[in-house]
């Protein structure tokens, strides 16, 4: 049986919604919209506003910002993986 390598592009996202937004971007936009639900809780207005803007800023950044052709959410995941992975230290003298 012959095996053929099939080329595929991992960096490309298919724009499903209207040809402009991918599924990942729509999920982050939904998080932004759902974070507006914080305004229905009975806490101080400034706390509500700060929580909403923090969640909205993070999710919109993850949805639309690219850092050196890498999506920002993947960039943050790679940073977290780097911080918590087991490191090998070499002590040379």
Biopython code that builds the backbone (N, CA, C, O; Angstrom):
import numpy as np
from Bio.PDB.StructureBuilder import StructureBuilder

atoms = [
    (1, "UNK", "N", (0.833, -1.164, 0.000)),
    (1, "UNK", "CA", (0.000, 0.000, 0.000)),
    (1, "UNK", "C", (0.889, 1.242, 0.000)),
    (1, "UNK", "O", (1.782, 1.372, 0.837)),
    (2, "UNK", "N", (0.644, 2.138, -0.928)),
    (2, "UNK", "CA", (1.444, 3.358, -1.019)),
    (2, "UNK", "C", (0.882, 4.427, -0.098)),
    (2, "UNK", "O", (-0.329, 4.565, 0.070)),
    (3, "UNK", "N", (1.805, 5.179, 0.494)),
    (3, "UNK", "CA", (1.414, 6.302, 1.340)),
    (3, "UNK", "C", (1.833, 7.585, 0.648)),
    (3, "UNK", "O", (2.970, 7.711, 0.193)),
    (4, "UNK", "N", (0.937, 8.512, 0.571)),
    (4, "UNK", "CA", (1.214, 9.801, -0.039)),
    (4, "UNK", "C", (1.098, 10.884, 1.022)),
    (4, "UNK", "O", (0.149, 10.909, 1.806)),
    (5, "UNK", "N", (2.082, 11.779, 1.033)),
    (5, "UNK", "CA", (2.021, 12.900, 1.960)),
    (5, "UNK", "C", (1.063, 13.936, 1.395)),
    (5, "UNK", "O", (1.149, 14.314, 0.226)),
    (6, "UNK", "N", (0.153, 14.386, 2.240)),
    (6, "UNK", "CA", (-0.810, 15.394, 1.829)),
    (6, "UNK", "C", (-0.398, 16.720, 2.467)),
    (6, "UNK", "O", (-0.347, 16.830, 3.692)),
    (7, "UNK", "N", (-0.107, 17.714, 1.651)),
    (7, "UNK", "CA", (0.277, 19.009, 2.234)),
    (7, "UNK", "C", (-0.945, 19.708, 2.821)),
    (7, "UNK", "O", (-2.029, 19.692, 2.237)),
    (8, "UNK", "N", (-0.750, 20.314, 3.973)),
    (8, "UNK", "CA", (-1.840, 21.081, 4.582)),
    (8, "UNK", "C", (-1.238, 22.289, 5.288)),
    (8, "UNK", "O", (-0.088, 22.273, 5.726)),
    (9, "UNK", "N", (-2.032, 23.308, 5.382)),
    (9, "UNK", "CA", (-1.599, 24.566, 5.961)),
    (9, "UNK", "C", (-2.227, 24.715, 7.338)),
    (9, "UNK", "O", (-3.442, 24.880, 7.451)),
    (10, "UNK", "N", (-1.415, 24.659, 8.378)),
    (10, "UNK", "CA", (-1.914, 24.758, 9.734)),
    (10, "UNK", "C", (-2.179, 26.216, 10.117)),
    (10, "UNK", "O", (-3.033, 26.487, 10.961)),
    (11, "UNK", "N", (-1.468, 27.137, 9.517)),
    (11, "UNK", "CA", (-1.578, 28.539, 9.901)),
    (11, "UNK", "C", (-2.808, 29.222, 9.317)),
    (11, "UNK", "O", (-3.138, 30.335, 9.727)),
    (12, "UNK", "N", (-3.479, 28.600, 8.390)),
    (12, "UNK", "CA", (-4.635, 29.210, 7.739)),
    (12, "UNK", "C", (-5.917, 28.816, 8.454)),
    (12, "UNK", "O", (-6.125, 27.647, 8.776)),
    (13, "UNK", "N", (-6.775, 29.802, 8.700)),
    (13, "UNK", "CA", (-8.073, 29.531, 9.296)),
    (13, "UNK", "C", (-9.148, 29.753, 8.241)),
    (13, "UNK", "O", (-9.105, 30.721, 7.483)),
    (14, "UNK", "N", (-10.096, 28.854, 8.208)),
    (14, "UNK", "CA", (-11.185, 29.014, 7.253)),
    (14, "UNK", "C", (-12.204, 29.989, 7.814)),
    (14, "UNK", "O", (-12.685, 29.827, 8.935)),
    (15, "UNK", "N", (-12.527, 30.999, 7.028)),
    (15, "UNK", "CA", (-13.482, 32.022, 7.441)),
    (15, "UNK", "C", (-14.893, 31.505, 7.193)),
    (15, "UNK", "O", (-15.365, 31.492, 6.056)),
    (16, "UNK", "N", (-15.554, 31.087, 8.242)),
    (16, "UNK", "CA", (-16.857, 30.433, 8.135)),
    (16, "UNK", "C", (-17.992, 31.443, 8.154)),
    (16, "UNK", "O", (-18.933, 31.321, 7.370)),
    (17, "UNK", "N", (-17.926, 32.426, 9.025)),
    (17, "UNK", "CA", (-19.033, 33.349, 9.237)),
    (17, "UNK", "C", (-18.897, 34.561, 8.326)),
    (17, "UNK", "O", (-18.110, 35.469, 8.592)),
    (18, "UNK", "N", (-19.670, 34.562, 7.257)),
    (18, "UNK", "CA", (-19.699, 35.684, 6.332)),
    (18, "UNK", "C", (-18.426, 35.849, 5.527)),
    (18, "UNK", "O", (-18.269, 36.854, 4.833)),
    (19, "UNK", "N", (-17.531, 34.913, 5.597)),
    (19, "UNK", "CA", (-16.266, 35.027, 4.877)),
    (19, "UNK", "C", (-15.271, 35.946, 5.550)),
    (19, "UNK", "O", (-14.199, 36.203, 5.004)),
    (20, "UNK", "N", (-15.613, 36.453, 6.747)),
    (20, "UNK", "CA", (-14.743, 37.398, 7.441)),
    (20, "UNK", "C", (-14.228, 36.885, 8.781)),
    (20, "UNK", "O", (-13.131, 37.244, 9.209)),
    (21, "UNK", "N", (-15.021, 36.046, 9.439)),
    (21, "UNK", "CA", (-14.664, 35.600, 10.783)),
    (21, "UNK", "C", (-14.555, 34.083, 10.849)),
    (21, "UNK", "O", (-15.364, 33.358, 10.270)),
    (22, "UNK", "N", (-13.546, 33.625, 11.563)),
    (22, "UNK", "CA", (-13.399, 32.186, 11.778)),
    (22, "UNK", "C", (-14.173, 31.786, 13.028)),
    (22, "UNK", "O", (-14.667, 32.638, 13.765)),
    (23, "UNK", "N", (-14.270, 30.492, 13.253)),
    (23, "UNK", "CA", (-14.992, 29.982, 14.419)),
    (23, "UNK", "C", (-14.332, 30.446, 15.709)),
    (23, "UNK", "O", (-15.024, 30.788, 16.668)),
    (24, "UNK", "N", (-13.018, 30.463, 15.745)),
    (24, "UNK", "CA", (-12.278, 30.911, 16.920)),
    (24, "UNK", "C", (-12.591, 32.373, 17.231)),
    (24, "UNK", "O", (-12.800, 32.730, 18.390)),
    (25, "UNK", "N", (-12.625, 33.214, 16.207)),
    (25, "UNK", "CA", (-12.914, 34.625, 16.423)),
    (25, "UNK", "C", (-14.342, 34.839, 16.922)),
    (25, "UNK", "O", (-14.582, 35.698, 17.772)),
    (26, "UNK", "N", (-15.281, 34.069, 16.402)),
    (26, "UNK", "CA", (-16.671, 34.196, 16.836)),
    (26, "UNK", "C", (-16.813, 33.764, 18.291)),
    (26, "UNK", "O", (-17.573, 34.376, 19.041)),
    (27, "UNK", "N", (-16.098, 32.723, 18.700)),
    (27, "UNK", "CA", (-16.152, 32.292, 20.101)),
    (27, "UNK", "C", (-15.610, 33.375, 21.033)),
    (27, "UNK", "O", (-16.178, 33.606, 22.101)),
    (28, "UNK", "N", (-14.532, 34.036, 20.651)),
    (28, "UNK", "CA", (-14.009, 35.124, 21.471)),
    (28, "UNK", "C", (-14.963, 36.313, 21.491)),
    (28, "UNK", "O", (-15.082, 36.981, 22.518)),
    (29, "UNK", "N", (-15.637, 36.589, 20.394)),
    (29, "UNK", "CA", (-16.633, 37.659, 20.386)),
    (29, "UNK", "C", (-17.821, 37.319, 21.279)),
    (29, "UNK", "O", (-18.396, 38.202, 21.916)),
    (30, "UNK", "N", (-18.189, 36.039, 21.326)),
    (30, "UNK", "CA", (-19.272, 35.615, 22.214)),
    (30, "UNK", "C", (-18.868, 35.779, 23.676)),
    (30, "UNK", "O", (-19.701, 36.142, 24.507)),
    (31, "UNK", "N", (-17.615, 35.522, 24.000)),
    (31, "UNK", "CA", (-17.131, 35.741, 25.361)),
    (31, "UNK", "C", (-17.234, 37.221, 25.715)),
    (31, "UNK", "O", (-17.603, 37.567, 26.838)),
    (32, "UNK", "N", (-16.911, 38.093, 24.766)),
    (32, "UNK", "CA", (-17.027, 39.531, 25.000)),
    (32, "UNK", "C", (-18.471, 39.923, 25.275)),
    (32, "UNK", "O", (-18.744, 40.691, 26.197)),
    (33, "UNK", "N", (-19.390, 39.401, 24.482)),
    (33, "UNK", "CA", (-20.803, 39.737, 24.653)),
    (33, "UNK", "C", (-21.338, 39.161, 25.964)),
    (33, "UNK", "O", (-22.095, 39.824, 26.673)),
    (34, "UNK", "N", (-20.947, 37.937, 26.282)),
    (34, "UNK", "CA", (-21.419, 37.316, 27.520)),
    (34, "UNK", "C", (-20.826, 37.970, 28.769)),
    (34, "UNK", "O", (-21.417, 37.905, 29.847)),
    (35, "UNK", "N", (-19.667, 38.593, 28.623)),
    (35, "UNK", "CA", (-19.080, 39.269, 29.779)),
    (35, "UNK", "C", (-19.879, 40.512, 30.156)),
    (35, "UNK", "O", (-19.708, 41.039, 31.256)),
    (36, "UNK", "N", (-20.736, 40.987, 29.276)),
    (36, "UNK", "CA", (-21.615, 42.113, 29.605)),
    (36, "UNK", "C", (-22.651, 41.691, 30.641)),
    (36, "UNK", "O", (-23.288, 42.553, 31.245)),
    (37, "UNK", "N", (-22.836, 40.414, 30.860)),
    (37, "UNK", "CA", (-23.753, 39.921, 31.868)),
    (37, "UNK", "C", (-23.335, 40.267, 33.283)),
    (37, "UNK", "O", (-24.121, 40.108, 34.217)),
    (38, "UNK", "N", (-22.106, 40.738, 33.454)),
    (38, "UNK", "CA", (-21.626, 41.134, 34.775)),
    (38, "UNK", "C", (-22.426, 42.328, 35.295)),
    (38, "UNK", "O", (-22.473, 42.563, 36.502)),
    (39, "UNK", "N", (-23.049, 43.076, 34.400)),
    (39, "UNK", "CA", (-23.803, 44.254, 34.821)),
    (39, "UNK", "C", (-25.109, 43.905, 35.528)),
    (39, "UNK", "O", (-25.760, 44.795, 36.076)),
    (40, "UNK", "N", (-25.509, 42.643, 35.532)),
    (40, "UNK", "CA", (-26.732, 42.231, 36.221)),
    (40, "UNK", "C", (-26.479, 41.835, 37.677)),
    (40, "UNK", "O", (-27.430, 41.576, 38.415)),
    (41, "UNK", "N", (-25.225, 41.784, 38.097)),
    (41, "UNK", "CA", (-24.909, 41.459, 39.477)),
    (41, "UNK", "C", (-24.943, 42.722, 40.333)),
    (41, "UNK", "O", (-24.712, 43.826, 39.841)),
    (42, "UNK", "N", (-25.233, 42.544, 41.611)),
    (42, "UNK", "CA", (-25.323, 43.688, 42.515)),
    (42, "UNK", "C", (-23.987, 43.901, 43.214)),
    (42, "UNK", "O", (-23.791, 43.492, 44.358)),
    (43, "UNK", "N", (-23.078, 44.550, 42.500)),
    (43, "UNK", "CA", (-21.799, 44.958, 43.070)),
    (43, "UNK", "C", (-21.538, 46.390, 42.600)),
    (43, "UNK", "O", (-22.310, 46.953, 41.823)),
    (44, "UNK", "N", (-20.473, 46.949, 43.069)),
    (44, "UNK", "CA", (-20.130, 48.325, 42.738)),
    (44, "UNK", "C", (-19.972, 48.504, 41.223)),
    (44, "UNK", "O", (-19.456, 47.622, 40.537)),
    (45, "UNK", "N", (-20.423, 49.657, 40.710)),
    (45, "UNK", "CA", (-20.389, 49.924, 39.269)),
    (45, "UNK", "C", (-18.969, 49.925, 38.720)),
    (45, "UNK", "O", (-18.734, 49.431, 37.617)),
    (46, "UNK", "N", (-18.015, 50.478, 39.478)),
    (46, "UNK", "CA", (-16.627, 50.537, 38.992)),
    (46, "UNK", "C", (-16.015, 49.145, 38.888)),
    (46, "UNK", "O", (-15.210, 48.884, 37.993)),
    (47, "UNK", "N", (-16.387, 48.269, 39.779)),
    (47, "UNK", "CA", (-15.899, 46.887, 39.699)),
    (47, "UNK", "C", (-16.489, 46.202, 38.473)),
    (47, "UNK", "O", (-15.783, 45.476, 37.773)),
    (48, "UNK", "N", (-17.768, 46.422, 38.206)),
    (48, "UNK", "CA", (-18.404, 45.852, 37.017)),
    (48, "UNK", "C", (-17.725, 46.328, 35.745)),
    (48, "UNK", "O", (-17.422, 45.538, 34.851)),
    (49, "UNK", "N", (-17.489, 47.647, 35.679)),
    (49, "UNK", "CA", (-16.871, 48.214, 34.480)),
    (49, "UNK", "C", (-15.461, 47.684, 34.291)),
    (49, "UNK", "O", (-15.070, 47.355, 33.171)),
    (50, "UNK", "N", (-14.687, 47.594, 35.374)),
    (50, "UNK", "CA", (-13.307, 47.114, 35.237)),
    (50, "UNK", "C", (-13.260, 45.643, 34.827)),
    (50, "UNK", "O", (-12.422, 45.259, 34.011)),
    (51, "UNK", "N", (-14.148, 44.816, 35.380)),
    (51, "UNK", "CA", (-14.184, 43.404, 34.994)),
    (51, "UNK", "C", (-14.602, 43.260, 33.531)),
    (51, "UNK", "O", (-14.015, 42.478, 32.783)),
    (52, "UNK", "N", (-15.623, 44.023, 33.131)),
    (52, "UNK", "CA", (-16.092, 43.937, 31.742)),
    (52, "UNK", "C", (-14.999, 44.350, 30.764)),
    (52, "UNK", "O", (-14.737, 43.640, 29.793)),
    (53, "UNK", "N", (-14.358, 45.495, 31.011)),
    (53, "UNK", "CA", (-13.340, 45.957, 30.068)),
    (53, "UNK", "C", (-12.118, 45.050, 30.050)),
    (53, "UNK", "O", (-11.482, 44.896, 29.007)),
    (54, "UNK", "N", (-11.781, 44.448, 31.184)),
    (54, "UNK", "CA", (-10.655, 43.509, 31.207)),
    (54, "UNK", "C", (-10.961, 42.277, 30.356)),
    (54, "UNK", "O", (-10.153, 41.878, 29.518)),
    (55, "UNK", "N", (-12.136, 41.675, 30.579)),
    (55, "UNK", "CA", (-12.507, 40.493, 29.793)),
    (55, "UNK", "C", (-12.673, 40.827, 28.310)),
    (55, "UNK", "O", (-12.262, 40.055, 27.444)),
    (56, "UNK", "N", (-13.271, 41.971, 28.028)),
    (56, "UNK", "CA", (-13.479, 42.366, 26.634)),
    (56, "UNK", "C", (-12.148, 42.622, 25.935)),
    (56, "UNK", "O", (-11.959, 42.199, 24.795)),
    (57, "UNK", "N", (-11.234, 43.303, 26.600)),
    (57, "UNK", "CA", (-9.937, 43.598, 25.996)),
    (57, "UNK", "C", (-9.148, 42.322, 25.720)),
    (57, "UNK", "O", (-8.550, 42.178, 24.653)),
    (58, "UNK", "N", (-9.144, 41.402, 26.671)),
    (58, "UNK", "CA", (-8.405, 40.147, 26.489)),
    (58, "UNK", "C", (-9.014, 39.322, 25.358)),
    (58, "UNK", "O", (-8.287, 38.827, 24.496)),
    (59, "UNK", "N", (-10.334, 39.168, 25.351)),
    (59, "UNK", "CA", (-10.951, 38.325, 24.325)),
    (59, "UNK", "C", (-10.857, 38.954, 22.938)),
    (59, "UNK", "O", (-10.661, 38.233, 21.960)),
    (60, "UNK", "N", (-10.990, 40.272, 22.823)),
    (60, "UNK", "CA", (-10.847, 40.911, 21.509)),
    (60, "UNK", "C", (-9.399, 40.860, 21.017)),
    (60, "UNK", "O", (-9.144, 40.745, 19.819)),
    (61, "UNK", "N", (-8.459, 40.947, 21.956)),
    (61, "UNK", "CA", (-7.048, 40.810, 21.579)),
    (61, "UNK", "C", (-6.778, 39.397, 21.063)),
    (61, "UNK", "O", (-6.107, 39.221, 20.046)),
    (62, "UNK", "N", (-7.303, 38.393, 21.765)),
    (62, "UNK", "CA", (-7.118, 37.013, 21.334)),
    (62, "UNK", "C", (-7.801, 36.761, 19.991)),
    (62, "UNK", "O", (-7.326, 35.935, 19.211)),
    (63, "UNK", "N", (-8.886, 37.443, 19.709)),
    (63, "UNK", "CA", (-9.623, 37.204, 18.470)),
    (63, "UNK", "C", (-8.929, 37.807, 17.257)),
    (63, "UNK", "O", (-8.894, 37.174, 16.202)),
    (64, "UNK", "N", (-8.376, 39.010, 17.375)),
    (64, "UNK", "CA", (-7.961, 39.726, 16.176)),
    (64, "UNK", "C", (-6.479, 40.072, 16.081)),
    (64, "UNK", "O", (-6.016, 40.381, 14.983)),
    (65, "UNK", "N", (-5.717, 40.036, 17.154)),
    (65, "UNK", "CA", (-4.317, 40.459, 17.101)),
    (65, "UNK", "C", (-3.408, 39.304, 16.709)),
    (65, "UNK", "O", (-3.558, 38.181, 17.191)),
    (66, "UNK", "N", (-2.460, 39.602, 15.822)),
    (66, "UNK", "CA", (-1.421, 38.630, 15.463)),
    (66, "UNK", "C", (-0.067, 39.204, 15.840)),
    (66, "UNK", "O", (0.199, 40.388, 15.631)),
    (67, "UNK", "N", (0.783, 38.355, 16.398)),
    (67, "UNK", "CA", (2.133, 38.746, 16.773)),
    (67, "UNK", "C", (3.090, 37.932, 15.919)),
    (67, "UNK", "O", (3.229, 36.724, 16.109)),
    (68, "UNK", "N", (3.740, 38.585, 14.996)),
    (68, "UNK", "CA", (4.678, 37.931, 14.068)),
    (68, "UNK", "C", (4.032, 36.720, 13.390)),
    (68, "UNK", "O", (4.578, 35.617, 13.432)),
    (69, "UNK", "N", (2.889, 36.923, 12.776)),
    (69, "UNK", "CA", (2.147, 35.889, 12.039)),
    (69, "UNK", "C", (1.665, 34.741, 12.923)),
    (69, "UNK", "O", (1.316, 33.675, 12.416)),
    (70, "UNK", "N", (1.642, 34.953, 14.249)),
    (70, "UNK", "CA", (1.120, 33.959, 15.181)),
    (70, "UNK", "C", (-0.067, 34.566, 15.905)),
    (70, "UNK", "O", (-0.002, 35.704, 16.372)),
    (71, "UNK", "N", (-1.160, 33.802, 16.000)),
    (71, "UNK", "CA", (-2.330, 34.303, 16.717)),
    (71, "UNK", "C", (-1.957, 34.584, 18.165)),
    (71, "UNK", "O", (-1.151, 33.859, 18.748)),
    (72, "UNK", "N", (-2.525, 35.611, 18.741)),
    (72, "UNK", "CA", (-2.125, 36.011, 20.094)),
    (72, "UNK", "C", (-2.529, 34.994, 21.149)),
    (72, "UNK", "O", (-1.824, 34.844, 22.147)),
    (73, "UNK", "N", (-3.646, 34.288, 20.961)),
    (73, "UNK", "CA", (-4.010, 33.267, 21.953)),
    (73, "UNK", "C", (-3.018, 32.115, 21.930)),
    (73, "UNK", "O", (-2.657, 31.595, 22.986)),
    (74, "UNK", "N", (-2.572, 31.708, 20.755)),
    (74, "UNK", "CA", (-1.557, 30.663, 20.649)),
    (74, "UNK", "C", (-0.219, 31.149, 21.201)),
    (74, "UNK", "O", (0.531, 30.373, 21.794)),
    (75, "UNK", "N", (0.074, 32.419, 21.006)),
    (75, "UNK", "CA", (1.300, 33.018, 21.524)),
    (75, "UNK", "C", (1.321, 32.957, 23.058)),
    (75, "UNK", "O", (2.340, 32.613, 23.655)),
    (76, "UNK", "N", (0.194, 33.292, 23.684)),
    (76, "UNK", "CA", (0.104, 33.248, 25.147)),
    (76, "UNK", "C", (0.202, 31.806, 25.652)),
    (76, "UNK", "O", (0.840, 31.551, 26.673)),
    (77, "UNK", "N", (-0.419, 30.869, 24.949)),
    (77, "UNK", "CA", (-0.334, 29.458, 25.337)),
    (77, "UNK", "C", (1.110, 28.974, 25.262)),
    (77, "UNK", "O", (1.562, 28.242, 26.143)),
    (78, "UNK", "N", (1.837, 29.374, 24.224)),
    (78, "UNK", "CA", (3.246, 28.976, 24.107)),
    (78, "UNK", "C", (4.092, 29.582, 25.219)),
    (78, "UNK", "O", (5.008, 28.927, 25.716)),
    (79, "UNK", "N", (3.809, 30.805, 25.618)),
    (79, "UNK", "CA", (4.541, 31.423, 26.730)),
    (79, "UNK", "C", (4.281, 30.665, 28.026)),
    (79, "UNK", "O", (5.210, 30.406, 28.791)),
    (80, "UNK", "N", (3.027, 30.309, 28.276)),
    (80, "UNK", "CA", (2.682, 29.573, 29.495)),
    (80, "UNK", "C", (3.331, 28.191, 29.492)),
    (80, "UNK", "O", (3.814, 27.729, 30.526)),
    (81, "UNK", "N", (3.344, 27.533, 28.337)),
    (81, "UNK", "CA", (4.017, 26.232, 28.243)),
    (81, "UNK", "C", (5.510, 26.362, 28.542)),
    (81, "UNK", "O", (6.087, 25.511, 29.219)),
    (82, "UNK", "N", (6.132, 27.425, 28.038)),
    (82, "UNK", "CA", (7.554, 27.640, 28.268)),
    (82, "UNK", "C", (7.844, 27.871, 29.747)),
    (82, "UNK", "O", (8.831, 27.360, 30.276)),
    (83, "UNK", "N", (6.999, 28.629, 30.402)),
    (83, "UNK", "CA", (7.224, 28.943, 31.816)),
    (83, "UNK", "C", (7.121, 27.694, 32.681)),
    (83, "UNK", "O", (7.918, 27.514, 33.601)),
    (84, "UNK", "N", (6.148, 26.828, 32.399)),
    (84, "UNK", "CA", (5.886, 25.689, 33.272)),
    (84, "UNK", "C", (6.540, 24.379, 32.827)),
    (84, "UNK", "O", (6.371, 23.362, 33.500)),
    (85, "UNK", "N", (7.267, 24.372, 31.735)),
    (85, "UNK", "CA", (7.884, 23.117, 31.342)),
    (85, "UNK", "C", (9.122, 22.834, 32.190)),
    (85, "UNK", "O", (9.695, 23.729, 32.812)),
    (86, "UNK", "N", (9.504, 21.588, 32.193)),
    (86, "UNK", "CA", (10.677, 21.186, 32.950)),
    (86, "UNK", "C", (11.911, 21.630, 32.177)),
    (86, "UNK", "O", (12.073, 21.313, 30.999)),
    (87, "UNK", "N", (12.768, 22.361, 32.853)),
    (87, "UNK", "CA", (13.950, 22.912, 32.199)),
    (87, "UNK", "C", (15.194, 22.138, 32.615)),
    (87, "UNK", "O", (15.276, 21.599, 33.719)),
    (88, "UNK", "N", (16.132, 22.100, 31.728)),
    (88, "UNK", "CA", (17.383, 21.409, 31.986)),
    (88, "UNK", "C", (18.474, 22.477, 32.110)),
    (88, "UNK", "O", (18.742, 23.221, 31.167)),
    (89, "UNK", "N", (19.086, 22.535, 33.273)),
    (89, "UNK", "CA", (20.118, 23.520, 33.527)),
    (89, "UNK", "C", (21.496, 22.845, 33.477)),
    (89, "UNK", "O", (21.722, 21.813, 34.110)),
    (90, "UNK", "N", (22.381, 23.434, 32.732)),
    (90, "UNK", "CA", (23.737, 22.923, 32.648)),
    (90, "UNK", "C", (24.661, 23.872, 33.378)),
    (90, "UNK", "O", (24.708, 25.065, 33.078)),
    (91, "UNK", "N", (25.397, 23.333, 34.343)),
    (91, "UNK", "CA", (26.337, 24.131, 35.109)),
    (91, "UNK", "C", (27.750, 23.808, 34.624)),
    (91, "UNK", "O", (28.279, 22.724, 34.866)),
    (92, "UNK", "N", (28.332, 24.762, 33.946)),
    (92, "UNK", "CA", (29.675, 24.548, 33.441)),
    (92, "UNK", "C", (30.614, 25.565, 34.084)),
    (92, "UNK", "O", (30.244, 26.712, 34.333)),
    (93, "UNK", "N", (31.817, 25.120, 34.339)),
    (93, "UNK", "CA", (32.835, 26.025, 34.874)),
    (93, "UNK", "C", (34.097, 25.888, 34.094)),
    (93, "UNK", "O", (35.081, 26.567, 34.386)),
]
sb = StructureBuilder()
sb.init_structure("model")
sb.init_model(0)
sb.init_chain("A")
sb.init_seg("    ")
for serial, (resi, resn, name, xyz) in enumerate(atoms, 1):
    if name == "N":
        sb.init_residue(resn, " ", resi, " ")
    sb.init_atom(name, np.array(xyz, "f"), 0.0, 1.0, " ", f" {name:<3s}", serial, name[0])
structure = sb.get_structure()
